[in-house]
Amino acid sequence: MHERGKKVGTLPVMEMGVEDTEFNYGWFLEQERTCMLLRKMLEEEGEEEGVRVEFGWELVDTRVVEGGGGGGENVEEEESYVETVIRRALSGDNTNSEENLLLGGVDMYAEQEDKEYEIQTVRSKYLIACDGGRSTVRHRVNIGFSGRTLGHKTLMWDGECETDIVSSDITSITGSTNNTMIMIPLSNNLTRVSIEAGPLSPTESISETLKTVTVPYFEILAQQACYPSTFKVKSTTWLTCFKINERRADQFVYKNRIFLAGDAAHIHSPAGGQGLNTGFQDAHNLAWKLAFLGVRYQENTLNRPHPSQPVPAVDYQVGVRAQDGVISPIPQDEKDASSSTSSTLRLHQLFTGIARFHILIFTSTNVEQTLTPATVAHTMRFITQWRHKWIYKSSLNDGYVDKDLFKFHFLTPSSTTTTSTFANNKVIQELSNHQIGEGKIFVDNDGKVHKKYGFAPNGSDDVSAAGIVVLRPDSHIGYRVHGLEEQAWKDVDQYLSSILTAQVE
Ligand SMILES: Cc1cc2nc3c(=O)[nH]c(=O)nc-3n(C[C@H](O)[C@H](O)[C@H](O)COP(=O)(O)OP(=O)(O)OC[C@H]3O[C@@H](n4cnc5c(N)ncnc54)[C@H](O)[C@@H]3O)c2cc1C
């Protein structure tokens, strides 16, 4: 942090030291690279050729066509569907896909009378509108975007610069104008600079202001903002001006067919990097529900407290996000157990790939008592039943080879006395040879994960040390029950039956 030419302090914002995540650091990526990485992933996903983005198509209209209401011979025709009109210019800016490759821009404001368009009508079961803060879809289906627009404008620039400010870290500069300037190092000698550019006048519109924002104007503003430090533009790759909105769509779903996601659904300050991330979460959470096609939403039963057991502390109640932690495979011998290099992994690594239910089975330190052959038999019986009853129809591949909707994992706490227990216990040894997701058992070192999930070992407080946690496909706790006996599995079965509808092929 620099103030009037002097370094006044350092805040370690890029090293967060947070324990519960593998990603305990900040990371800056150019928008261009983010887009390229995402597009590459899409192309590599899927069973055959993957998903390709077609650039240059503009959505002009969309509507839900109501179905006949059932009773007809052709069920498909009886269901409602989405009809969307899209167009692509046959001449002009949008005809060259290369030009739109990186940002996927649609030239919505460049309609010219002499322009010719190719028009198509697309029929689909669903439409997910990720068309940004000014969402055409949101306007077309008339969903409000309540909230407020903050009165300040900010300039954002990417390019090469000459400056006496050391810029290998994020630098916040307050100079003579008191307009905060932030410098962020990017790759290839590029730097991102954002500067507060003062309040918008009551009559000023950001689209008009954008037309007057030039590189020389930005350079003057930057020089004033960092004075007495120096700043000179060498080259520019991007310059824009924006104001901050804090808004949320009044509803995210239209007639159960059209969904809003990302900035189309909610928009806020870019500080903290939560814009794109919340958008991903929308899409991820929506995708599993649409892929499975049979979730009941009544009374929000996706999260359900146990009907009779006491409600646990807030950190591990149903509805909270699954916490992460370090786990390791069962050591095969004493040497393995004492080895500092024995391969550890994070709990969250078990949940990567397409969305599935993950059943975590926590044993107590007294494994002899809680992890009996009968316990394992109940587990296998129930999981097998569920896998037959509820079928996952997604066609995407991930680290798991099958398309089961359910994966399950045993976790057993370690203590100084448990190494020999691991080696001598036949059940543990057998489970340690299972495939990941098929009931493989892991060691929870010092019971840290047990504590995070409310199964404190050593019988502390009033919780028993063994139990089952059902993580929903969006990695939130949907259900939890103490105990591993048959009744506990019946409780889980009841929970799943209440939120999932049996699939009919
Ligand atoms: C200056 C700034 C800095 C930011 N920094 C960060 C950050 O560091 N981290 C972070 O997570 N977020 C950041 N954000 C927020 C982030 O950019 C957005 O939250 C994110 O891009 C939203 O993604 P989206 O796909 O929902 O919408 P968008 O990225 O807006 O994408 C919408 C797309 O739809 C297209 N489109 C629009 N209308 C139509 C139509 N009718 N037909 C066809 N296509 C259409 C648009 O061309 C566009 O490609 C920042 C935002 C700003 C403005």
The ligand as an ORCA input file, in Angstrom:
! r2SCAN-3c Opt
* xyz 0 1
  C     -14.152     -4.782    -14.167
  C     -14.623     -6.113    -13.676
  C     -13.757     -6.943    -12.983
  C     -14.189     -8.189    -12.548
  N     -13.325     -8.995    -11.876
  C     -13.723    -10.220    -11.473
  C     -12.843    -11.111    -10.812
  O     -11.682    -10.776    -10.575
  N     -13.313    -12.336    -10.439
  C     -14.590    -12.713    -10.673
  O     -14.971    -13.845    -10.318
  N     -15.449    -11.883    -11.293
  C     -15.051    -10.661    -11.705
  N     -15.928     -9.833    -12.337
  C     -17.282    -10.268    -12.572
  C     -17.316    -11.267    -13.738
  O     -16.723    -10.703    -14.881
  C     -18.753    -11.622    -14.016
  O     -19.405    -11.984    -12.810
  C     -18.819    -12.792    -14.974
  O     -18.165    -12.494    -16.179
  C     -20.263    -13.134    -15.253
  O     -20.302    -14.202    -16.147
  P     -21.591    -14.482    -16.971
  O     -21.242    -15.608    -17.881
  O     -22.755    -14.605    -16.077
  O     -21.854    -13.158    -17.841
  P     -20.909    -12.427    -18.879
  O     -19.474    -12.670    -18.620
  O     -21.401    -11.013    -18.945
  O     -21.231    -13.160    -20.247
  C     -22.441    -12.941    -20.927
  C     -22.215    -13.338    -22.370
  O     -23.456    -13.379    -23.024
  C     -23.351    -12.711    -24.257
  N     -24.684    -12.178    -24.601
  C     -25.352    -11.161    -24.027
  N     -26.545    -10.997    -24.624
  C     -26.639    -11.950    -25.578
  C     -27.629    -12.313    -26.533
  N     -28.778    -11.658    -26.632
  N     -27.375    -13.349    -27.364
  C     -26.219    -14.040    -27.290
  N     -25.238    -13.750    -26.396
  C     -25.458    -12.704    -25.561
  C     -22.329    -11.626    -24.038
  O     -21.735    -11.244    -25.274
  C     -21.336    -12.353    -23.130
  O     -20.380    -13.080    -23.853
  C     -15.516     -8.591    -12.791
  C     -16.400     -7.741    -13.479
  C     -15.961     -6.505    -13.917
  C     -16.917     -5.621    -14.688
*
